[in-house]
């Protein structure tokens, strides 16, 4: 495991590489959801096979990346992902984007097909919510901080059983540790993003993953986005919410491994 700080001038992005270190190895890039950091993938990584180079990063305003003043544009977030990939010599990767990370994946695929060979759109959509919804959330945070929305976020993120067990507690703490300016900045980026037209022009192997109890990006919304890309594959994970890699890391990893084999990114036997 190696941490990297990618300097873009106005912002510094923290990235991490795991697994095989050389750039020629089959590479898997992970992009996180709003209100989280790169640690949300720890459980999934434990179930992935050897021989892969894993790249993760914190979105601006999150984790150990720097926190410029809000609002942020989706173009800036896509540029951050592009800068990480260029700095680490990532080419022909499978890019796994969760929620806002899935929108970053769509935008980067439109811009840089030399970086992305195939993508996983997890619990995401071409458009998420409405401007009014995001404006309201930003106003709530400005008035009462992230604590004022934490309960509703947990309800959208996780299944009822997961929350009832108390397993959501560390992820609530992660949400509350997110800089408010960073969270608000990324809310603004989502609010202004609509990928229906650019994503409908994409022609690359795509796996879409939805959670049956996801209240942020319900299965029908994820499926609708998947159907924009000819030949895409849709998978519904049962009894999980918006962050299935946390609730069911082994099953989530199995979907990724299957997709890696389908796309020729992983050739080792079972």
C-alpha positions as CSV (number, residue, x, y, z in Angstrom):
1,X,0.0,0.0,0.0
2,X,1.4,3.4,-1.0
3,X,-0.2,6.8,-0.5
4,X,0.3,9.6,-3.1
5,X,-0.6,13.3,-2.9
6,X,-1.4,14.6,-6.4
7,X,-0.8,18.4,-6.7
8,X,-3.2,20.1,-9.2
9,X,-2.2,23.6,-8.2
10,X,-5.5,24.7,-6.6
11,X,-6.1,21.4,-5.0
12,X,-4.2,18.3,-3.7
13,X,-5.8,14.9,-4.2
14,X,-4.9,11.9,-2.0
15,X,-4.6,8.6,-3.8
16,X,-3.6,5.2,-2.7
17,X,-2.3,2.2,-4.7
18,X,-2.6,-1.4,-3.5
19,X,-1.6,-4.8,-4.9
20,X,0.8,-5.0,-7.8
21,X,2.8,-1.8,-8.1
22,X,3.9,-1.7,-11.8
23,X,1.7,0.3,-14.1
24,X,1.5,-2.5,-16.7
25,X,-0.5,-4.7,-14.4
26,X,-4.3,-4.9,-14.9
27,X,-5.7,-1.9,-13.1
28,X,-8.9,-1.3,-11.2
29,X,-9.7,2.3,-10.2
30,X,-12.3,3.1,-7.5
31,X,-14.1,6.4,-7.0
32,X,-16.1,7.0,-3.8
33,X,-19.5,8.3,-2.9
34,X,-20.5,11.6,-1.4
35,X,-19.6,11.8,2.4
36,X,-17.1,9.0,2.3
37,X,-13.4,8.4,1.6
38,X,-11.3,5.7,0.0
39,X,-11.6,3.4,3.0
40,X,-15.1,2.3,2.0
41,X,-13.5,-0.1,-0.4
42,X,-11.3,-1.9,2.2
43,X,-13.7,-4.8,2.6
44,X,-14.1,-5.3,-1.1
45,X,-10.3,-5.3,-1.6
46,X,-9.9,-8.2,0.8
47,X,-12.0,-10.4,-1.6
48,X,-10.3,-9.5,-4.8
49,X,-7.7,-11.9,-6.4
50,X,-4.0,-11.1,-6.6
51,X,-2.3,-9.8,-9.8
52,X,-4.3,-6.5,-9.8
53,X,-3.1,-2.9,-9.4
54,X,-5.7,-1.1,-7.3
55,X,-6.0,2.7,-7.4
56,X,-8.3,4.7,-5.0
57,X,-8.6,8.4,-4.3
58,X,-10.5,10.9,-2.1
59,X,-12.7,13.3,-3.9
60,X,-11.8,17.0,-3.3
61,X,-13.3,18.2,-0.1
62,X,-13.2,14.6,1.4
63,X,-10.8,12.4,3.3
64,X,-7.3,13.7,3.1
65,X,-7.7,15.6,-0.1
66,X,-7.7,19.4,0.3
67,X,-10.9,21.4,0.7
68,X,-11.3,24.3,-1.7
69,X,-14.3,26.7,-1.2
70,X,-17.6,25.4,-2.5
71,X,-19.2,25.1,-5.0
72,X,-17.4,22.5,-7.1
73,X,-18.2,21.6,-10.7
74,X,-18.4,18.1,-12.0
75,X,-15.8,19.0,-14.5
76,X,-13.4,19.8,-11.7
77,X,-14.1,16.4,-10.1
78,X,-13.6,14.6,-13.4
79,X,-10.3,16.6,-13.8
80,X,-9.2,15.4,-10.4
81,X,-9.7,11.8,-11.4
82,X,-8.0,12.3,-14.6
83,X,-5.0,13.9,-12.8
84,X,-4.7,10.9,-10.5
85,X,-4.8,8.5,-13.4
86,X,-2.2,10.5,-15.4
87,X,0.1,10.9,-12.3
88,X,0.0,7.1,-11.7
89,X,0.2,6.2,-15.4
90,X,-3.2,4.5,-15.4
91,X,-4.3,3.3,-18.9
92,X,-6.9,0.7,-20.0
93,X,-8.3,0.4,-16.5
94,X,-11.6,-0.8,-15.3
95,X,-13.1,2.2,-13.4
96,X,-15.5,1.5,-10.6
97,X,-17.6,4.6,-9.7
98,X,-20.1,4.6,-6.8
99,X,-22.8,7.3,-6.6
100,X,-21.0,10.6,-7.4
101,X,-18.1,8.4,-8.3
102,X,-20.2,6.8,-11.0
103,X,-20.9,10.3,-12.5
104,X,-17.2,10.9,-12.5
105,X,-16.7,7.6,-14.3
106,X,-19.2,8.6,-17.0
107,X,-17.6,12.0,-17.5
108,X,-14.1,10.5,-17.6
109,X,-15.1,7.8,-20.1
110,X,-16.5,10.5,-22.4
111,X,-13.2,12.4,-22.1
112,X,-10.5,9.8,-21.9
113,X,-11.2,6.3,-23.3
114,X,-7.4,5.7,-23.1
115,X,-7.8,5.7,-19.3
116,X,-11.0,3.7,-19.1
117,X,-11.3,0.3,-20.9
118,X,-14.5,-0.7,-19.1
119,X,-16.6,0.7,-16.2
120,X,-18.7,-0.3,-13.3
121,X,-21.6,2.1,-12.5
122,X,-22.5,1.3,-9.0
123,X,-25.6,2.9,-7.3
124,X,-25.4,5.9,-9.6
125,X,-27.3,7.5,-12.5
126,X,-26.9,9.9,-15.4
127,X,-28.8,12.4,-13.2
128,X,-29.2,12.1,-9.5
129,X,-32.0,14.1,-7.8
130,X,-33.1,17.6,-8.7
131,X,-31.6,21.0,-8.3
132,X,-34.3,21.7,-5.7
133,X,-33.4,18.6,-3.7
134,X,-29.7,19.5,-3.6
135,X,-30.4,23.2,-2.8
136,X,-32.5,22.1,0.1
137,X,-29.8,19.7,1.4
138,X,-27.1,22.4,1.1
139,X,-29.4,24.8,3.1
140,X,-29.9,22.2,5.8
141,X,-26.2,21.7,6.2
142,X,-25.5,25.4,6.3
143,X,-28.1,25.8,9.0
144,X,-27.4,22.7,11.1
145,X,-24.3,21.0,10.0
146,X,-23.9,17.4,8.7
147,X,-25.4,16.1,12.0
148,X,-28.8,17.5,10.9
149,X,-28.9,15.1,7.9
150,X,-27.1,12.1,9.3
151,X,-30.2,10.1,10.2
152,X,-31.7,10.5,6.7
153,X,-28.4,9.7,5.0
154,X,-28.0,6.5,7.0
155,X,-31.5,5.5,5.9
156,X,-30.6,6.0,2.3
157,X,-27.2,4.4,2.6
158,X,-28.0,1.2,4.4
159,X,-30.6,-1.5,4.6
160,X,-33.0,-1.7,7.6
161,X,-31.3,-4.8,9.0
162,X,-27.8,-3.3,8.7
163,X,-28.9,-0.2,10.6
164,X,-30.7,-2.2,13.2
165,X,-27.6,-4.1,14.0
166,X,-25.7,-0.9,14.7
167,X,-23.2,-1.7,11.9
168,X,-23.7,1.8,10.4
169,X,-22.1,3.5,13.3
170,X,-18.6,3.9,11.9
171,X,-19.9,5.1,8.6
172,X,-22.0,7.7,10.3
173,X,-18.8,8.9,12.0
174,X,-17.1,9.0,8.6
175,X,-19.9,11.1,7.3
176,X,-19.7,13.5,10.2
177,X,-15.9,13.8,9.8
178,X,-16.4,15.0,6.2
179,X,-15.6,18.7,5.9
180,X,-18.9,20.5,5.4
181,X,-17.5,22.7,2.7
182,X,-16.4,19.6,0.8
183,X,-19.7,17.9,1.2
184,X,-21.6,21.0,0.0
185,X,-19.2,21.5,-2.9
186,X,-19.8,18.0,-4.2
187,X,-23.6,18.4,-3.7
188,X,-23.4,21.4,-6.0
189,X,-21.5,19.3,-8.6
190,X,-24.2,16.6,-8.5
191,X,-26.9,19.2,-8.7
192,X,-25.6,20.6,-12.0
193,X,-24.8,17.3,-13.7
194,X,-26.9,15.6,-16.4
195,X,-25.1,12.8,-18.3
196,X,-28.0,11.4,-20.3
197,X,-26.7,12.7,-23.7
198,X,-23.0,12.0,-23.2
199,X,-23.5,8.6,-21.6
200,X,-25.8,7.5,-24.4
201,X,-22.9,8.0,-26.8
202,X,-20.6,5.6,-24.9
203,X,-19.6,2.3,-26.3
204,X,-17.6,0.3,-23.8
205,X,-18.2,-2.7,-21.5
206,X,-20.3,-1.6,-18.6
207,X,-21.6,-3.3,-15.5
208,X,-24.3,-1.5,-13.5
209,X,-24.9,-2.5,-9.9
210,X,-28.0,-1.5,-7.8
211,X,-29.1,-2.2,-4.2
212,X,-32.7,-3.3,-3.6
213,X,-32.9,-1.1,-0.6
214,X,-31.1,1.9,-2.1
215,X,-33.2,5.1,-1.4
216,X,-30.6,7.4,-3.1
217,X,-30.4,5.8,-6.5
218,X,-33.2,3.2,-6.7
219,X,-32.7,0.2,-8.9
220,X,-35.0,1.5,-11.7
221,X,-32.8,4.7,-11.9
222,X,-29.6,2.7,-12.1
223,X,-31.2,0.4,-14.8
224,X,-32.3,3.4,-16.8
225,X,-28.7,4.7,-16.9
226,X,-27.4,1.2,-17.8
227,X,-29.8,1.0,-20.7
228,X,-28.2,4.1,-22.3
229,X,-25.1,2.1,-23.1
230,X,-25.7,-0.8,-25.6
231,X,-24.6,-4.2,-24.3
232,X,-24.4,-3.1,-20.6
233,X,-25.1,-5.6,-17.8
234,X,-27.3,-4.9,-14.9
235,X,-27.1,-6.6,-11.5
236,X,-29.4,-6.2,-8.5
237,X,-28.0,-6.9,-5.1
238,X,-30.7,-7.9,-2.6
239,X,-31.1,-6.7,0.9
240,X,-28.4,-3.9,0.6
241,X,-28.7,-0.1,0.2
242,X,-26.6,2.6,-1.5
243,X,-23.2,1.2,-0.4
244,X,-23.3,-2.5,-1.2
245,X,-19.6,-2.9,-1.0
246,X,-19.9,-2.2,2.8
247,X,-22.9,-4.3,3.5
248,X,-21.9,-7.3,1.3
249,X,-18.3,-6.9,0.3
250,X,-17.8,-10.5,-0.7
251,X,-20.8,-10.6,-3.0
252,X,-19.8,-7.2,-4.4
253,X,-16.3,-8.4,-5.1
254,X,-17.6,-11.5,-6.8
255,X,-19.6,-9.3,-9.3
256,X,-16.4,-7.3,-10.0
257,X,-14.3,-10.4,-10.6
258,X,-16.9,-11.8,-12.9
259,X,-16.9,-8.6,-14.9
260,X,-13.1,-8.4,-15.0
261,X,-13.0,-11.9,-16.5
262,X,-15.7,-11.1,-19.0
263,X,-13.8,-8.1,-20.2
264,X,-10.4,-10.0,-20.3
265,X,-9.0,-7.8,-17.5
266,X,-8.4,-10.9,-15.3
267,X,-7.4,-14.2,-16.8
268,X,-6.4,-16.3,-13.9
269,X,-8.5,-19.4,-13.3
270,X,-11.0,-19.7,-10.5
